[in-house]
Amino acid sequence: MLKKLFITSILLFTPLLQAKQNMFAHQISENKKYTKTIRAFMAQSSRMTQLVHKSYAHVVFPSIWKGSAVLGYAWGDGRAFVRGGIWTGNVKMTQYTAGVQVGVAAYKEIIFFKTRDAFERFKKGGLEDSNQISVVPFYSGLSADLNFDTNVEVYTSSTGGFMLEASTGLQSFEYFQKP
């Protein structure tokens, strides 16, 4: 009787343990993706290293995809970190643009918040103006973008694609507190 109960328990709990193990493997893979993105930005500029260590918080988007043909749309998922690299939540970015634009591009983005107040305003969400002029010839490296606040700095790094663009639009950020 005990032997049957033991074998049944093993058969029932083994898939649960494997599922939990797979969940941890996925989480480790995701963590590496964000660490790799932050390190890539830091390797491109000593200014990035200073901002990572001195800013109150930063939001990292390892991959943002953008497509356009007169009207444009971009989207990406990111994570928010406070000083010390503590992950506090997830961020979803969407962008709608209109103008002279055509192409598809992928890029990384990092947003630095120099003060707690600037980060708290960001977490409340809302829309930000997005005016862009860019030419992405497959890969173009690091660029600083127009900042929408004196306590916020935004940097992007092209990872590929081809985009010609002179547009205006809106960016929306949605912050989700880490459980």
MIKOLKE-222647 format. One record per residue (C-alpha): x, z, y; residue number from 1. Coordinates in Angstrom, 2 decimals. Layout:
BEGIN
<node px="X" pz="Z" py="Y" n="NUM"/>
...
***
This chain:
BEGIN
<node px="0.00" pz="0.00" py="0.00" n="1"/>
<node px="2.75" pz="0.97" py="2.47" n="2"/>
<node px="4.73" pz="-2.10" py="1.48" n="3"/>
<node px="1.74" pz="-4.38" py="2.28" n="4"/>
<node px="1.19" pz="-2.63" py="5.61" n="5"/>
<node px="4.87" pz="-2.99" py="6.49" n="6"/>
<node px="4.93" pz="-6.70" py="5.60" n="7"/>
<node px="1.69" pz="-7.34" py="7.53" n="8"/>
<node px="3.10" pz="-5.53" py="10.56" n="9"/>
<node px="6.24" pz="-7.65" py="10.48" n="10"/>
<node px="4.21" pz="-10.85" py="10.15" n="11"/>
<node px="2.00" pz="-9.86" py="13.10" n="12"/>
<node px="4.68" pz="-8.61" py="15.46" n="13"/>
<node px="7.41" pz="-11.22" py="14.85" n="14"/>
<node px="5.60" pz="-13.95" py="16.89" n="15"/>
<node px="5.01" pz="-11.45" py="19.70" n="16"/>
<node px="8.69" pz="-10.54" py="19.81" n="17"/>
<node px="9.68" pz="-14.21" py="19.80" n="18"/>
<node px="7.27" pz="-14.93" py="22.67" n="19"/>
<node px="8.75" pz="-12.07" py="24.67" n="20"/>
<node px="12.26" pz="-13.34" py="23.92" n="21"/>
<node px="11.28" pz="-16.85" py="25.11" n="22"/>
<node px="9.80" pz="-15.36" py="28.30" n="23"/>
<node px="13.09" pz="-13.58" py="29.04" n="24"/>
<node px="15.08" pz="-16.76" py="28.33" n="25"/>
<node px="12.88" pz="-18.67" py="30.81" n="26"/>
<node px="13.31" pz="-15.93" py="33.43" n="27"/>
<node px="17.10" pz="-15.99" py="33.01" n="28"/>
<node px="17.07" pz="-19.78" py="33.39" n="29"/>
<node px="15.00" pz="-19.51" py="36.60" n="30"/>
<node px="17.31" pz="-16.82" py="38.02" n="31"/>
<node px="20.33" pz="-19.06" py="37.36" n="32"/>
<node px="18.65" pz="-21.96" py="39.20" n="33"/>
<node px="18.23" pz="-19.86" py="42.37" n="34"/>
<node px="21.71" pz="-18.35" py="42.14" n="35"/>
<node px="23.20" pz="-21.83" py="41.71" n="36"/>
<node px="21.32" pz="-23.11" py="44.78" n="37"/>
<node px="22.46" pz="-20.20" py="46.97" n="38"/>
<node px="26.07" pz="-20.62" py="45.83" n="39"/>
<node px="25.93" pz="-24.38" py="46.52" n="40"/>
<node px="24.87" pz="-23.72" py="50.12" n="41"/>
<node px="27.56" pz="-21.04" py="50.51" n="42"/>
<node px="30.22" pz="-23.44" py="49.19" n="43"/>
<node px="29.32" pz="-26.03" py="51.84" n="44"/>
<node px="29.79" pz="-23.76" py="54.85" n="45"/>
<node px="31.21" pz="-20.35" py="55.73" n="46"/>
<node px="28.20" pz="-20.01" py="58.07" n="47"/>
<node px="25.94" pz="-19.99" py="54.99" n="48"/>
<node px="27.95" pz="-17.17" py="53.43" n="49"/>
<node px="27.64" pz="-15.12" py="56.63" n="50"/>
<node px="23.89" pz="-15.74" py="56.81" n="51"/>
<node px="23.33" pz="-14.83" py="53.15" n="52"/>
<node px="25.11" pz="-11.50" py="53.65" n="53"/>
<node px="23.97" pz="-10.62" py="57.19" n="54"/>
<node px="20.38" pz="-11.90" py="57.46" n="55"/>
<node px="17.53" pz="-9.53" py="56.70" n="56"/>
<node px="16.03" pz="-12.02" py="54.22" n="57"/>
<node px="16.23" pz="-15.59" py="53.00" n="58"/>
<node px="13.92" pz="-17.96" py="51.13" n="59"/>
<node px="15.44" pz="-20.46" py="48.71" n="60"/>
<node px="13.84" pz="-23.69" py="47.52" n="61"/>
<node px="16.02" pz="-25.22" py="44.75" n="62"/>
<node px="13.99" pz="-28.42" py="44.77" n="63"/>
<node px="11.56" pz="-29.91" py="47.27" n="64"/>
<node px="10.11" pz="-33.35" py="46.59" n="65"/>
<node px="8.92" pz="-35.63" py="49.36" n="66"/>
<node px="7.18" pz="-38.98" py="49.25" n="67"/>
<node px="5.90" pz="-41.11" py="52.10" n="68"/>
<node px="4.51" pz="-44.45" py="53.19" n="69"/>
<node px="3.25" pz="-43.87" py="56.78" n="70"/>
<node px="1.64" pz="-40.61" py="55.55" n="71"/>
<node px="3.95" pz="-38.16" py="53.82" n="72"/>
<node px="3.63" pz="-35.20" py="51.51" n="73"/>
<node px="6.24" pz="-32.70" py="50.35" n="74"/>
<node px="6.04" pz="-29.68" py="48.08" n="75"/>
<node px="8.28" pz="-27.06" py="46.53" n="76"/>
<node px="8.39" pz="-23.60" py="45.03" n="77"/>
<node px="10.86" pz="-20.97" py="46.17" n="78"/>
<node px="11.78" pz="-17.32" py="46.07" n="79"/>
<node px="12.22" pz="-14.79" py="48.84" n="80"/>
<node px="15.15" pz="-12.37" py="48.78" n="81"/>
<node px="15.98" pz="-9.48" py="51.10" n="82"/>
<node px="19.52" pz="-8.38" py="51.97" n="83"/>
<node px="21.44" pz="-7.54" py="48.85" n="84"/>
<node px="19.83" pz="-10.35" py="46.84" n="85"/>
<node px="16.70" pz="-8.40" py="45.91" n="86"/>
<node px="13.92" pz="-10.79" py="44.86" n="87"/>
<node px="10.71" pz="-9.76" py="46.64" n="88"/>
<node px="8.30" pz="-12.65" py="46.04" n="89"/>
<node px="7.59" pz="-16.31" py="45.47" n="90"/>
<node px="6.88" pz="-18.93" py="48.14" n="91"/>
<node px="4.98" pz="-22.20" py="47.92" n="92"/>
<node px="5.71" pz="-24.85" py="50.55" n="93"/>
<node px="3.58" pz="-27.89" py="51.32" n="94"/>
<node px="4.15" pz="-30.36" py="54.13" n="95"/>
<node px="1.99" pz="-33.14" py="55.54" n="96"/>
<node px="3.51" pz="-35.72" py="57.91" n="97"/>
<node px="2.55" pz="-38.91" py="59.71" n="98"/>
<node px="4.76" pz="-41.47" py="61.41" n="99"/>
<node px="7.23" pz="-44.20" py="60.69" n="100"/>
<node px="8.34" pz="-43.21" py="57.21" n="101"/>
<node px="8.86" pz="-44.70" py="53.79" n="102"/>
<node px="10.58" pz="-43.53" py="50.63" n="103"/>
<node px="11.05" pz="-40.69" py="48.19" n="104"/>
<node px="13.58" pz="-37.90" py="48.52" n="105"/>
<node px="14.52" pz="-34.61" py="46.90" n="106"/>
<node px="16.29" pz="-31.80" py="48.70" n="107"/>
<node px="17.12" pz="-28.10" py="48.62" n="108"/>
<node px="16.17" pz="-25.80" py="51.47" n="109"/>
<node px="17.14" pz="-22.31" py="52.54" n="110"/>
<node px="15.48" pz="-20.37" py="55.37" n="111"/>
<node px="17.26" pz="-17.37" py="56.89" n="112"/>
<node px="15.37" pz="-14.57" py="58.65" n="113"/>
<node px="17.69" pz="-12.59" py="60.88" n="114"/>
<node px="15.21" pz="-9.75" py="61.46" n="115"/>
<node px="12.61" pz="-7.89" py="59.44" n="116"/>
<node px="9.95" pz="-8.81" py="62.01" n="117"/>
<node px="10.63" pz="-12.54" py="61.55" n="118"/>
<node px="10.34" pz="-12.18" py="57.76" n="119"/>
<node px="7.11" pz="-10.18" py="58.01" n="120"/>
<node px="5.58" pz="-12.90" py="60.24" n="121"/>
<node px="6.63" pz="-15.51" py="57.67" n="122"/>
<node px="5.03" pz="-13.55" py="54.81" n="123"/>
<node px="1.67" pz="-13.65" py="56.59" n="124"/>
<node px="1.70" pz="-17.42" py="56.14" n="125"/>
<node px="0.31" pz="-20.06" py="58.38" n="126"/>
<node px="1.38" pz="-23.47" py="59.60" n="127"/>
<node px="4.59" pz="-24.50" py="61.32" n="128"/>
<node px="5.25" pz="-27.68" py="63.27" n="129"/>
<node px="7.48" pz="-30.13" py="61.46" n="130"/>
<node px="9.16" pz="-32.87" py="63.50" n="131"/>
<node px="11.76" pz="-34.85" py="61.60" n="132"/>
<node px="14.06" pz="-37.78" py="62.05" n="133"/>
<node px="16.07" pz="-38.57" py="58.96" n="134"/>
<node px="17.76" pz="-41.22" py="56.91" n="135"/>
<node px="18.49" pz="-40.24" py="53.32" n="136"/>
<node px="20.79" pz="-42.81" py="51.69" n="137"/>
<node px="20.57" pz="-41.44" py="48.13" n="138"/>
<node px="22.72" pz="-38.34" py="48.89" n="139"/>
<node px="23.67" pz="-37.05" py="52.30" n="140"/>
<node px="24.65" pz="-33.38" py="52.01" n="141"/>
<node px="23.97" pz="-30.37" py="54.23" n="142"/>
<node px="21.98" pz="-30.54" py="57.47" n="143"/>
<node px="20.63" pz="-28.01" py="59.93" n="144"/>
<node px="16.99" pz="-28.48" py="60.88" n="145"/>
<node px="15.12" pz="-27.65" py="64.05" n="146"/>
<node px="14.39" pz="-23.95" py="64.01" n="147"/>
<node px="10.91" pz="-22.71" py="64.76" n="148"/>
<node px="12.02" pz="-19.23" py="65.87" n="149"/>
<node px="15.22" pz="-17.81" py="67.41" n="150"/>
<node px="15.45" pz="-15.33" py="64.52" n="151"/>
<node px="15.05" pz="-18.04" py="61.86" n="152"/>
<node px="17.51" pz="-20.71" py="60.72" n="153"/>
<node px="16.61" pz="-23.53" py="58.33" n="154"/>
<node px="19.10" pz="-25.65" py="56.36" n="155"/>
<node px="18.50" pz="-28.47" py="53.91" n="156"/>
<node px="20.72" pz="-30.36" py="51.51" n="157"/>
<node px="19.71" pz="-33.73" py="50.14" n="158"/>
<node px="19.92" pz="-34.10" py="46.38" n="159"/>
<node px="18.85" pz="-37.73" py="46.11" n="160"/>
<node px="16.37" pz="-40.47" py="46.83" n="161"/>
<node px="15.95" pz="-42.93" py="49.66" n="162"/>
<node px="14.00" pz="-42.04" py="52.82" n="163"/>
<node px="13.67" pz="-43.52" py="56.30" n="164"/>
<node px="11.67" pz="-41.23" py="58.52" n="165"/>
<node px="10.59" pz="-40.44" py="62.07" n="166"/>
<node px="7.56" pz="-38.22" py="61.66" n="167"/>
<node px="5.58" pz="-35.26" py="62.86" n="168"/>
<node px="3.44" pz="-32.95" py="60.79" n="169"/>
<node px="2.74" pz="-29.46" py="59.52" n="170"/>
<node px="4.44" pz="-27.23" py="56.98" n="171"/>
<node px="2.54" pz="-24.50" py="55.21" n="172"/>
<node px="4.20" pz="-21.54" py="53.49" n="173"/>
<node px="2.35" pz="-19.24" py="51.12" n="174"/>
<node px="4.05" pz="-15.98" py="50.14" n="175"/>
<node px="3.19" pz="-14.17" py="46.90" n="176"/>
<node px="4.51" pz="-10.61" py="46.52" n="177"/>
<node px="6.46" pz="-10.09" py="43.29" n="178"/>
<node px="4.39" pz="-7.94" py="40.91" n="179"/>
***
